[in-house]
Amino acid sequence: MKRRFLITGASKGIGLALANRLAGQGHEVIGVARNATDGFPGQLHLIDLSDRAASNELAAIVRDGEIDGVVNNVGLVRAEPLGDIAVGTLEDVMRVNLHPALVATQAALPGMRARRWGRIVNISSLTVLGSVQRTSYAAAKAALVSFTRSWALELGATGITVNAVSPGPTETELFRANNPAGSEGETRYLTGVPMSRFGKPEEIAAAIAFLLSQDAGFITGQTLHVDGGASIGKALI
């Protein structure tokens, strides 16, 4: 069955890979992103979700779109060591990672409840298990895992599932901006991946697409680690 999915942070990286995959499966894709991209396979709304005034616009897009599934993918990273983290930085990172997720999900709920079918996937991160210089980002992504579990409990009997995907180091523009080739960060991440390589956006997209599918209807409240084995041996939350 053809569904309509909304993806935030949709113009590049994992978001764009997912949009292409869903469109290739015959679904309709509505993207929200700060920057345009050539050849986006659906509607793309240019909104800067770091802007506090963007919430109303995002909610309107979701309500008007009769969305069947929401993928909360937009993210903001600020890499700073403990001792140099400004409170304002923490607030900015938490706001961008969390506020759009809450706004988009709540705007989609009335339609999902009426149809008794819906999918919500929150994009978390391996950093929630511990990562240097990622205090703000890891806290925000851990909050998305908490959202996932709480929302799944509240929506369990509605036909709406809520899950999270936690990627490991993935070859995206955002990752490379913070971990350039040959950097200490690149080496640190790569040595922590048993498969000895970084993930591809298309591999993360495949896992997300499964959780959006009809086949995943009995899975809710879970966090799927797609990380080349990097989470093995770490305490999961």
C-alpha positions as CSV (number, residue, x, y, z in Angstrom):
1,M,0.0,0.0,0.0
2,K,1.2,3.5,-0.9
3,R,2.0,5.6,2.2
4,R,3.0,9.2,2.8
5,F,6.1,9.7,5.0
6,L,7.6,12.9,6.3
7,I,11.4,13.1,6.9
8,T,13.1,16.0,8.6
9,G,16.7,16.7,7.7
10,A,15.8,15.2,4.3
11,S,18.1,16.9,1.8
12,K,21.3,14.9,2.4
13,G,22.9,12.0,4.2
14,I,20.6,9.4,5.8
15,G,17.5,11.5,5.2
16,L,18.1,11.8,1.4
17,A,19.0,8.1,1.2
18,L,15.8,7.2,3.0
19,A,13.7,9.5,0.8
20,N,15.1,7.8,-2.3
21,R,14.5,4.4,-0.9
22,L,10.9,5.1,0.1
23,A,10.1,6.7,-3.2
24,G,11.6,3.7,-5.0
25,Q,9.2,1.5,-3.1
26,G,6.3,3.6,-4.4
27,H,5.6,5.8,-1.4
28,E,5.1,9.5,-1.3
29,V,7.8,11.5,0.5
30,I,7.6,14.9,2.0
31,G,10.9,16.3,3.1
32,V,11.8,19.2,5.4
33,A,15.3,20.6,5.3
34,R,17.3,23.8,5.6
35,N,18.9,23.5,2.2
36,A,17.7,22.5,-1.3
37,T,19.0,19.5,-3.2
38,D,18.7,18.5,-6.8
39,G,16.4,15.7,-7.7
40,F,14.7,15.2,-4.4
41,P,12.1,12.5,-4.9
42,G,9.1,14.3,-3.5
43,Q,8.0,17.6,-2.0
44,L,10.8,19.4,-0.2
45,H,10.0,22.2,2.2
46,L,12.9,24.6,2.9
47,I,12.7,25.4,6.6
48,D,15.5,26.1,9.1
49,L,14.4,24.0,12.1
50,S,16.9,25.7,14.3
51,D,14.7,28.8,14.1
52,R,12.3,29.0,17.0
53,A,9.6,30.3,14.7
54,A,9.7,27.2,12.5
55,S,7.5,25.0,14.8
56,N,4.2,26.3,13.5
57,E,5.2,25.9,9.9
58,L,6.4,22.4,10.5
59,A,3.2,21.5,12.3
60,A,1.1,22.9,9.4
61,I,3.0,20.8,6.8
62,V,2.4,17.6,8.8
63,R,-1.3,18.3,9.4
64,D,-2.0,19.3,5.8
65,G,-0.1,16.3,4.5
66,E,-2.1,13.5,6.1
67,I,1.2,11.9,7.1
68,D,1.3,8.1,7.7
69,G,4.8,8.1,9.1
70,V,7.3,10.5,10.6
71,V,11.1,10.1,10.6
72,N,12.7,12.6,13.1
73,N,16.1,12.8,11.5
74,V,17.2,16.4,11.8
75,G,20.2,16.9,14.0
76,L,22.7,19.4,15.3
77,V,26.2,18.5,16.6
78,R,28.4,20.8,18.6
79,A,31.7,19.1,19.5
80,E,33.1,20.6,22.7
81,P,35.2,19.2,25.6
82,L,33.8,19.2,29.1
83,G,34.9,22.5,30.6
84,D,34.2,24.5,27.5
85,I,30.5,23.8,27.0
86,A,28.3,26.9,27.1
87,V,24.8,26.5,28.4
88,G,23.5,28.2,25.2
89,T,25.2,25.5,23.2
90,L,23.4,22.8,25.1
91,E,20.1,24.6,24.7
92,D,20.6,24.9,20.9
93,V,21.5,21.3,20.4
94,M,18.6,20.0,22.5
95,R,16.2,22.3,20.8
96,V,17.1,21.3,17.2
97,N,17.2,17.6,18.0
98,L,14.1,17.4,20.1
99,H,11.6,20.2,19.4
100,P,10.9,19.3,15.7
101,A,10.5,15.7,16.8
102,L,7.8,16.6,19.3
103,V,6.1,19.1,17.0
104,A,6.0,16.8,14.0
105,T,4.9,13.7,15.9
106,Q,2.1,15.5,17.8
107,A,0.8,17.1,14.5
108,A,0.7,13.7,12.9
109,L,-1.1,11.9,15.7
110,P,-4.7,12.9,15.0
111,G,-4.6,11.5,11.4
112,M,-2.7,8.4,12.5
113,R,-5.2,7.7,15.3
114,A,-8.1,8.2,12.9
115,R,-6.6,5.7,10.4
116,R,-5.4,3.4,13.3
117,W,-2.1,3.1,11.5
118,G,1.1,5.1,11.9
119,R,4.9,4.8,12.1
120,I,7.3,7.1,14.0
121,V,11.0,6.5,13.8
122,N,13.4,8.7,15.9
123,I,17.0,8.8,14.7
124,S,19.3,8.5,17.7
125,S,23.1,7.8,17.7
126,L,25.7,5.5,19.0
127,T,27.1,8.4,21.0
128,V,24.4,7.9,23.6
129,L,26.5,5.0,24.9
130,G,29.4,7.4,25.7
131,S,31.5,9.6,23.4
132,V,34.1,12.3,24.1
133,Q,33.3,15.9,23.2
134,R,29.6,15.0,22.6
135,T,27.9,16.0,25.8
136,S,25.2,18.0,24.2
137,Y,24.6,15.8,21.2
138,A,24.6,12.6,23.1
139,A,22.2,14.0,25.7
140,A,19.7,15.0,22.9
141,K,19.9,11.7,21.2
142,A,19.4,9.8,24.5
143,A,16.3,11.9,25.0
144,L,15.0,10.7,21.7
145,V,15.4,7.1,22.9
146,S,13.4,8.1,26.0
147,F,10.8,9.7,23.8
148,T,10.6,6.4,21.8
149,R,9.9,4.3,24.8
150,S,7.4,6.6,26.4
151,W,5.5,7.3,23.2
152,A,5.4,3.6,22.4
153,L,3.7,2.9,25.7
154,E,1.2,5.6,25.2
155,L,0.3,4.5,21.7
156,G,0.6,0.8,22.0
157,A,-3.1,0.1,21.4
158,T,-3.6,2.6,18.6
159,G,-1.9,0.9,15.6
160,I,0.9,3.4,15.8
161,T,4.4,2.1,16.4
162,V,7.3,4.1,17.7
163,N,10.9,3.0,17.3
164,A,14.4,4.4,17.1
165,V,17.4,3.7,14.9
166,S,20.8,4.3,16.4
167,P,23.4,4.6,13.6
168,G,27.1,4.2,14.2
169,P,29.7,6.3,12.4
170,T,28.2,6.9,8.9
171,E,29.7,8.6,5.9
172,T,27.4,11.7,5.9
173,E,28.2,15.3,5.4
174,L,27.5,16.0,9.1
175,F,29.8,13.2,10.3
176,R,32.6,14.3,8.0
177,A,32.3,18.0,9.0
178,N,33.1,16.9,12.6
179,N,35.5,14.1,11.7
180,P,37.6,15.0,8.6
181,A,39.6,12.3,6.9
182,G,42.8,11.7,8.8
183,S,41.6,13.3,12.0
184,E,41.8,12.0,15.5
185,G,38.1,11.7,15.6
186,E,38.0,9.5,12.4
187,T,40.6,7.2,13.9
188,R,38.8,7.0,17.3
189,Y,35.5,6.1,15.7
190,L,36.9,3.6,13.2
191,T,38.9,1.7,15.8
192,G,35.6,1.2,17.7
193,V,33.8,-0.5,14.8
194,P,34.4,-4.3,14.7
195,M,33.6,-4.3,10.9
196,S,36.5,-1.8,10.4
197,R,34.5,0.6,8.2
198,F,31.9,3.3,8.4
199,G,28.3,2.8,7.5
200,K,26.7,4.0,4.3
201,P,23.6,6.2,4.4
202,E,21.8,3.6,2.3
203,E,22.4,0.9,5.0
204,I,20.9,3.1,7.7
205,A,18.0,4.0,5.4
206,A,17.2,0.3,4.8
207,A,16.8,-0.3,8.6
208,I,14.6,2.8,8.9
209,A,12.5,1.7,5.9
210,F,11.8,-1.7,7.5
211,L,10.5,-0.1,10.7
212,L,8.2,2.1,8.6
213,S,6.8,-1.0,6.8
214,Q,3.7,-3.1,7.3
215,D,6.0,-6.0,8.2
216,A,7.2,-4.2,11.3
217,G,3.8,-3.8,12.8
218,F,4.6,-5.8,16.0
219,I,7.8,-3.9,16.8
220,T,7.5,-0.9,19.1
221,G,9.5,0.9,21.7
222,Q,12.8,-0.5,20.4
223,T,16.1,1.0,19.5
224,L,17.8,-0.8,16.6
225,H,21.6,-0.3,16.5
226,V,22.9,-0.1,13.0
227,D,26.6,0.4,13.8
228,G,28.9,-2.4,12.4
229,G,29.0,-3.9,15.8
230,A,30.2,-0.8,17.6
231,S,27.7,-1.2,20.4
232,I,28.7,-4.7,21.2
233,G,29.9,-5.0,24.8
234,K,28.5,-1.6,25.8
235,A,25.5,-1.2,28.1
236,L,22.5,-0.3,26.0
237,I,19.8,2.2,27.1
